[in-house]
Amino acid sequence: MVGQLSAELANERAKASATDALIAHLKLQIARLKREQYGASAERTRRLLDQMELQLEELEADASQDALVAEAAAQKTASVRSFQRRQPARKPFPEHLPRERVVVPSPCACLACGSDRLSKLGEDVTETLEVIPRSWKVIQTVRERFACRACERVSQPPAPFHVVPRGWAGPSFLAMLLFEKYGQHQPLNRQAERFAREGVPLSVSTLADQVGAAAVALMPLHRLIEAHVLAAQRLHGDDTTVPVMAKGKTDIARLWVYVRDDRPFAGADPPAAFFRYSRDRRGMHPSAHLAAWAGILQADAYGGYGDLYREDRRPGPVREAGCFAHARRKFFELADIEGAARKKSRGERTAMVYPIALEAVQKLDALFEIERTMNGLLAAERLAVRGEHSAPLMDELHAWLTAQAAKLSRGHDLAKAIAYMLRRWKAFTAFLDDGRICLTNNAAERALRCVPLGRKAWLFCGSDKGGERAAVLYTLIQTARLNDVDPQAWLADVLARIADYPASRLGELLPWNWSPAPALARGA
């Protein structure tokens, strides 16, 4: 009886785990479909999707574990049938993967009667995915010398070009080193530990030497991407902190990003992200970055951009376009009912939830709903839709914000959130006059996400040069990602070819023009 009860309990646990995993899987699918169809519904959407994926991962593991426990318990009793969990659907393995046939020896005689008169009817094939540990090799480039018996001179073919002068690292190794450090946020000391476990001991200083040399070799592409970004008529701009080592302390430096992305209004030019580094956040830095540029800048309300917006600026004033995501966030924090409930359940101190803030979020969400219906349309089509649907909502929002501001004290949190929009109303209404302008600056925030992720791994930059080098590599890797190009494969091919590539044709190596070399395309 005890065994039967234990088996039934294990079955019920397995059923509950499987149900929880299925519910989490369906919720994640619904969230992804909504995001694909309508775009991000809030600034936290991407983070919430990551949390849902992590939760699904744990629930699936729990369901698998509980199902095996239930099966083992059911085998100990004859009266309880084991719970059969519905396994998650798996796609077939990619066709490009090599197949290795392992044939199980067939019987030489019939297992029933012992006759040896057997004929093959067919075969059942079970595919198992396996991985071969990374292999290392040393390539020896041999240049033979020959002596001429007629003139007694020595002939020898010239040494092949190498991306790093007197370098010892091949292009694929360099690409892996760079992408792991700047694309996967793995510091060199961790990479060196992994290499040593694989039987290739390399010191951190040796690896760092190669990283610095590779960054210098890739600088021409960085300059080409910069020129492409600054040729745009509209840019997204943003910055984030990056700790940098100083004498006996850590200073807070900045990484700036400028993103060209014309896809929301069906622009034909490829997207790109251009990073710059500075030791501080003074306004002189964006002014220097964009000294020769004029156009529309979508950014937050950072005062350092003020010189760019001057009417007497040369080569021309930059037009400011406000970010509704920043404006909405200020109201959202004051109307986060769910967040306040979670804090209250944990016994934490909760902030006041204001109905006015909730109403403001709803009014702003109505504008976002209109924008989602025209993502990817031509600028003229977007402008027409905004004139018909968004303009009346903006007039209503302005009147409502003005009325609410008159009721609140100047130091109130709500009054500050309202003043943020009213003081910059011209920038927030710019999207009604130009179909190219987006409602948010999320393009720049997405491009910058790699820096906060990296900060958790490498903690700080070792020097100003390290910050500048990070800006170069972030530019290359994030631009490749924006163009749906594998950054590591692209870097490996570029590093193999750039040393002897004609300077006038370097544009062919940019991610949106790139075609892999034949050897790389064949997987060599």
C-alpha positions in Angstrom: 0.0 0.0 0.0 2.9 2.4 0.8 4.5 1.7 -2.6 1.1 2.3 -4.3 0.6 5.6 -2.6 4.1 6.7 -3.3 3.7 5.9 -7.0 0.4 7.7 -7.2 1.9 10.7 -5.4 4.9 10.7 -7.9 2.4 10.5 -10.8 0.5 13.5 -9.5 3.7 15.5 -9.1 4.8 14.6 -12.6 1.4 15.7 -14.0 1.5 19.0 -12.1 5.1 19.7 -13.3 4.2 18.9 -16.9 1.2 21.2 -16.7 3.2 24.0 -15.3 5.8 23.6 -18.0 3.1 23.5 -20.7 1.5 26.7 -19.4 4.8 28.5 -19.2 5.6 27.4 -22.8 2.3 28.6 -24.1 2.6 32.0 -22.2 6.0 32.5 -23.8 4.7 31.7 -27.2 1.9 34.2 -26.8 4.3 36.9 -25.6 6.7 36.3 -28.5 3.8 36.4 -31.1 2.5 39.6 -29.6 6.0 41.1 -29.7 6.5 40.1 -33.4 3.1 41.4 -34.4 2.8 44.5 -32.4 6.3 45.3 -31.3 7.4 46.0 -27.7 4.3 47.0 -25.6 6.6 48.4 -22.8 10.2 49.1 -22.1 10.3 46.0 -19.9 9.1 43.6 -22.5 12.4 42.2 -23.6 13.4 41.6 -19.9 10.1 39.9 -19.2 10.6 37.6 -22.1 14.1 36.7 -20.8 12.6 35.9 -17.4 9.8 33.8 -19.0 12.4 31.8 -20.9 14.4 31.2 -17.7 11.3 30.1 -15.9 10.4 27.7 -18.7 13.9 26.2 -18.7 13.5 25.4 -15.0 9.9 24.1 -15.3 10.8 21.8 -18.2 13.7 20.4 -16.2 11.4 19.8 -13.2 8.8 18.1 -15.4 11.5 15.7 -16.9 12.9 14.9 -13.5 9.4 14.2 -11.9 8.4 12.1 -14.9 11.4 9.8 -14.4 10.7 9.6 -10.7 7.1 8.6 -11.4 8.2 6.0 -13.9 10.6 4.5 -11.4 7.9 4.4 -8.6 5.4 2.8 -10.9 7.7 0.0 -11.8 7.7 -1.1 -8.2 4.0 -1.7 -8.1 1.7 -3.5 -10.6 -1.5 -1.5 -9.8 -0.3 2.0 -10.7 0.3 3.0 -14.3 3.2 5.4 -14.9 2.4 8.9 -16.0 3.3 9.4 -19.7 4.5 13.0 -20.1 4.0 14.7 -23.5 7.5 15.4 -24.7 8.2 18.9 -26.1 8.3 18.9 -29.9 11.8 18.8 -31.4 12.8 20.0 -34.9 14.8 17.6 -37.0 18.5 18.1 -36.9 19.9 20.4 -39.6 20.7 18.8 -42.8 24.1 20.4 -43.1 25.5 18.5 -40.1 27.6 15.5 -41.1 26.1 12.1 -40.3 28.1 9.1 -39.0 26.5 5.7 -39.4 26.9 3.3 -36.6 25.4 -0.1 -37.6 24.4 -2.4 -34.8 25.4 -6.0 -35.7 22.5 -8.0 -37.1 21.7 -11.5 -35.9 23.1 -14.3 -38.1 20.1 -16.5 -37.5 16.3 -16.1 -36.8 15.7 -15.5 -33.1 12.5 -17.6 -33.3 13.4 -20.7 -35.2 17.2 -20.5 -35.7 17.1 -20.5 -39.5 19.9 -18.7 -41.3 17.7 -17.8 -44.3 17.4 -14.1 -43.5 16.6 -11.3 -46.0 16.8 -7.5 -45.1 13.4 -5.7 -45.1 14.7 -2.3 -44.1 16.2 -0.4 -41.2 15.2 1.9 -38.4 17.5 4.9 -37.9 17.8 6.7 -34.6 19.6 10.1 -34.7 21.5 11.3 -31.6 23.1 14.7 -31.5 26.7 14.7 -30.4 29.4 17.3 -30.1 33.2 16.9 -30.8 35.3 18.9 -28.4 37.1 21.9 -30.0 40.2 20.8 -31.8 43.4 22.9 -32.1 46.0 22.8 -34.8 49.2 24.5 -35.8 49.5 25.6 -39.4 53.0 25.6 -40.7 53.5 27.9 -43.7 56.6 26.6 -45.5 58.6 28.9 -47.9 61.2 26.9 -49.7 64.5 28.6 -50.8 66.2 27.8 -54.1 69.6 28.7 -55.3 70.2 29.5 -59.0 73.2 27.5 -60.4 73.6 30.1 -63.2 73.8 33.3 -61.1 74.1 31.9 -57.7 71.3 34.0 -56.3 68.7 32.7 -53.8 65.0 32.8 -54.6 62.2 32.4 -52.2 58.4 33.3 -52.3 57.4 36.3 -50.2 55.8 35.7 -46.8 52.0 35.8 -46.8 50.3 38.8 -45.4 49.2 38.4 -41.7 46.7 40.6 -40.0 49.0 41.0 -37.1 52.7 41.8 -37.9 54.8 38.9 -36.8 51.6 37.4 -35.4 51.2 33.8 -34.4 47.3 33.7 -34.1 45.2 32.7 -37.1 42.2 34.7 -38.2 39.6 32.2 -36.8 41.4 32.2 -33.5 41.5 36.0 -33.4 37.8 36.2 -34.3 36.9 33.8 -31.5 39.0 35.8 -29.1 37.4 39.1 -30.0 33.8 37.8 -30.2 34.1 36.0 -26.9 35.4 39.1 -25.2 33.2 41.8 -26.7 30.2 39.8 -28.0 29.9 37.1 -25.3 31.4 39.1 -22.4 34.1 36.6 -21.5 37.2 38.3 -20.1 40.6 37.1 -21.4 41.5 35.5 -18.1 38.5 33.2 -18.3 39.3 32.4 -21.9 42.9 31.6 -20.9 41.7 29.2 -18.2 39.5 27.4 -20.7 42.3 27.2 -23.3 44.6 25.7 -20.6 42.1 23.0 -19.8 42.0 22.1 -23.5 45.8 21.7 -23.5 46.8 25.1 -25.0 48.3 27.3 -22.2 48.4 30.9 -23.2 49.0 33.8 -20.9 46.5 36.7 -20.6 49.2 39.2 -21.6 49.9 37.2 -24.8 46.2 37.1 -25.7 45.8 40.8 -24.9 48.6 41.6 -27.3 46.7 39.9 -30.1 43.5 41.7 -29.2 45.2 45.1 -29.4 46.8 44.3 -32.7 43.6 43.0 -34.2 41.7 46.1 -33.1 44.3 48.2 -35.0 43.8 46.1 -38.1 40.0 46.5 -38.0 40.1 50.3 -37.6 39.5 51.0 -41.3 36.2 49.2 -41.1 35.3 51.1 -38.0 35.9 54.4 -39.9 33.7 53.2 -42.8 30.9 52.3 -40.5 31.2 55.7 -38.8 31.0 57.5 -42.2 27.9 55.4 -43.1 26.2 56.2 -39.8 26.9 59.9 -40.1 25.6 60.0 -43.6 22.1 59.4 -42.3 19.5 62.2 -41.9 18.1 60.7 -38.7 20.1 59.1 -35.8 19.3 57.5 -32.5 21.8 58.5 -29.7 22.4 57.3 -26.2 25.1 56.7 -23.7 25.8 54.4 -20.7 28.4 54.2 -17.9 31.5 52.1 -18.1 33.9 51.9 -15.1 37.6 52.5 -16.0 40.6 52.0 -13.8 42.4 55.1 -12.4 45.1 55.7 -9.9 43.9 53.9 -6.8 40.2 54.1 -7.8 37.7 53.4 -10.5 36.3 56.3 -12.6 33.0 56.3 -14.3 33.5 56.8 -18.0 31.0 56.7 -20.9 30.3 54.8 -24.0 28.2 56.6 -26.6 26.3 55.0 -29.4 24.7 56.5 -32.6 22.4 54.2 -34.5 21.3 54.4 -38.1 18.2 52.3 -38.6 15.8 53.3 -41.4 13.9 50.0 -41.4 10.8 51.4 -39.5 10.0 53.6 -42.5 11.1 51.1 -45.1 14.4 52.8 -45.8 16.8 51.0 -48.2 20.0 51.8 -46.4 21.5 49.1 -44.1 21.4 49.7 -40.3 24.6 50.3 -38.3 25.7 51.2 -34.8 28.7 53.5 -34.1 30.3 53.6 -30.6 32.6 56.2 -29.1 34.3 56.4 -25.7 34.9 59.3 -23.4 36.3 59.7 -19.9 33.3 61.7 -18.7 29.8 62.8 -19.8 30.5 66.5 -20.7 28.4 67.9 -23.5 31.6 68.5 -25.5 31.7 64.8 -26.4 28.4 64.5 -28.4 29.2 67.9 -30.0 32.6 66.5 -31.2 31.1 63.2 -32.3 28.5 65.0 -34.5 30.5 68.1 -35.3 30.0 67.7 -39.1 26.5 66.2 -39.0 23.1 67.8 -39.1 19.7 66.1 -39.1 17.2 64.6 -36.7 18.6 63.2 -33.4 16.4 60.9 -31.3 17.7 60.9 -27.8 16.8 61.4 -24.1 16.7 64.8 -22.5 20.4 64.9 -21.6 21.4 68.6 -21.4 24.8 67.9 -23.1 23.0 67.7 -26.4 22.0 71.4 -26.0 24.8 72.8 -28.2 23.6 70.6 -31.1 20.2 72.1 -31.0 21.3 75.8 -31.3 19.9 77.7 -34.3 23.2 79.2 -35.2 25.1 75.9 -35.2 27.2 75.0 -38.2 26.9 73.1 -40.5 23.3 73.4 -39.3 21.1 72.9 -36.2 20.2 69.4 -35.2 16.4 68.8 -34.8 15.5 67.2 -31.5 13.0 64.3 -31.4 11.7 63.2 -28.0 11.6 59.6 -26.7 8.2 58.6 -25.5 9.6 55.5 -23.8 11.5 57.8 -21.4 8.4 59.9 -20.8 6.2 56.8 -20.3 8.8 55.3 -17.9 8.5 58.2 -15.5 4.7 57.7 -15.3 4.9 54.0 -15.3 7.1 54.0 -12.1 4.4 55.9 -10.3 1.6 53.6 -11.6 3.3 50.2 -11.2 0.5 48.5 -9.3 1.9 45.0 -9.8 5.3 46.0 -8.7 3.9 47.7 -5.6 1.9 44.5 -4.8 5.0 42.4 -5.1 7.0 44.6 -2.7 4.1 44.6 -0.3 3.9 40.8 -0.3 7.6 40.7 0.6 7.2 43.2 3.4 9.1 45.9 1.6 8.3 49.6 1.6 6.1 50.5 -1.3 5.7 53.8 -3.1 2.4 55.5 -3.7 0.4 54.4 -6.8 -1.2 57.4 -8.4 -4.3 57.1 -10.6 -3.2 60.1 -12.6 0.0 58.3 -13.5 -2.0 55.3 -14.6 -4.2 57.4 -16.8 -1.1 59.0 -18.4 0.3 55.6 -19.1 -2.9 54.6 -20.8 -3.0 57.7 -22.9 0.6 57.1 -24.0 -0.1 53.5 -24.8 -2.8 54.6 -27.2 -0.1 56.3 -29.2 2.0 53.2 -29.1 -0.9 51.1 -30.4 -1.2 53.4 -33.5 2.6 53.2 -34.1 2.5 49.4 -34.1 0.1 49.3 -37.0 2.4 51.1 -39.4 5.9 49.8 -38.6 7.7 49.3 -41.9 5.4 51.6 -43.9 6.9 54.4 -46.1 7.5 57.7 -44.3 4.6 59.4 -46.2 2.2 56.7 -45.3 3.2 56.9 -41.6 2.8 60.6 -41.7 -0.7 60.4 -43.0 -1.8 57.9 -40.4 -0.3 60.0 -37.6 -2.1 63.1 -38.9 -5.4 61.3 -38.8 -5.1 59.3 -35.6 -2.1 60.5 -33.5 -2.4 64.3 -33.8 -5.9 64.4 -32.1 -4.5 62.3 -29.2 -1.5 64.5 -28.8 -3.7 67.6 -28.6 -5.9 65.9 -26.0 -2.8 64.7 -24.1 -1.3 68.3 -24.0 -4.6 69.7 -22.6 -4.8 67.0 -20.0 -1.2 67.3 -18.9 -1.6 71.1 -18.6 -4.7 70.7 -16.5 -3.1 68.1 -14.2 0.1 70.2 -13.8 -2.1 73.1 -12.5 -3.4 70.9 -9.7 -0.1 69.6 -8.4 2.7 71.2 -6.4 5.9 71.9 -8.2 7.9 69.4 -6.2 5.5 66.5 -6.7 6.9 63.4 -8.5 3.9 63.6 -10.9 4.5 67.2 -11.6 8.1 66.4 -12.5 7.0 63.7 -14.9 4.5 66.0 -16.5 7.0 68.9 -16.8 9.4 66.5 -18.5 7.0 66.3 -21.4 5.6 69.8 -21.4 9.0 71.5 -21.4 9.9 69.5 -24.5 6.6 69.4 -26.2 8.1 70.6 -29.6 10.5 67.6 -29.5 7.7 65.2 -28.6 5.4 66.4 -31.4 8.2 66.2 -34.0 7.0 62.8 -35.1 3.7 64.4 -36.4 5.7 66.4 -39.0 8.1 63.7 -40.2 7.3 60.1 -41.0 10.9 59.0 -40.5 10.9 59.8 -36.8 10.2 57.0 -34.4 8.2 57.3 -31.2 11.0 56.0 -29.1 14.8 55.8 -28.9 14.7 52.1 -28.3 17.0 51.4 -31.3 19.9 53.1 -29.4 19.0 51.4 -26.1 19.0 48.0 -27.7 22.4 48.6 -29.3 23.8 49.7 -25.8 22.4 46.6 -24.1 25.7 44.8 -24.7 27.6 47.2 -22.4 25.6 46.5 -19.2 25.7 42.8 -19.9 29.5 43.0 -20.3 29.9 45.1 -17.1 28.7 42.2 -15.0 31.4 40.0 -16.5 34.5 42.2 -17.0 33.6 44.8 -14.3 35.7 47.6 -15.7 38.0 48.8 -18.5 41.6 48.7 -17.7 42.5 52.1 -19.3 41.2 54.8 -21.7 42.7 52.9 -24.5 40.7 49.8 -23.4 37.5 51.9 -23.6 38.4 53.1 -27.1 39.2 49.6 -28.2 35.9 48.4 -26.8 34.1 51.1 -28.8 35.7 49.8 -32.0 34.8 46.2 -31.4 31.3 47.0 -30.2 30.8 49.0 -33.4 31.8 46.0 -35.5 29.9 43.3 -33.6 26.7 45.2 -33.1 26.6 46.4 -36.7 27.0 42.8 -37.8 24.1 41.7 -35.6 21.9 44.5 -36.9 22.4 43.1 -40.4 21.7 39.5 -39.3 25.4 38.5 -39.9 27.2 36.0 -37.7 29.8 38.4 -36.0 32.4 35.7 -35.4 32.2 34.2 -38.9 32.4 37.7 -40.4 35.4 38.7 -38.3 37.2 35.5 -39.1 36.8 36.1 -42.9 37.6 39.8 -42.6 40.8 39.2 -40.6 41.9 36.6 -43.1 41.5 39.0 -46.0 41.9 42.6 -44.8 45.8 42.7 -44.8 46.1 42.4 -48.5 42.7 43.8 -49.5 42.7 46.9 -51.7 41.9 50.0 -49.6 39.6 51.3 -52.3 37.4 48.1 -52.0 37.2 47.8 -48.2 33.6 48.7 -48.4 33.0 45.2 -49.8 33.9 43.7 -46.4 31.2 45.7 -44.5 28.5 43.4 -43.0 25.8 44.5 -45.4 28.1 43.9 -48.5 30.0 40.9 -47.2 30.2 37.6 -49.1 32.3 34.9 -47.4 35.4 33.8 -49.1 35.0 30.5 -51.0 37.0 28.5 -48.4 34.8 29.9 -45.6 31.6 29.2 -47.5 32.6 25.6 -47.9 33.3 25.4 -44.2 37.0 25.0 -44.6 
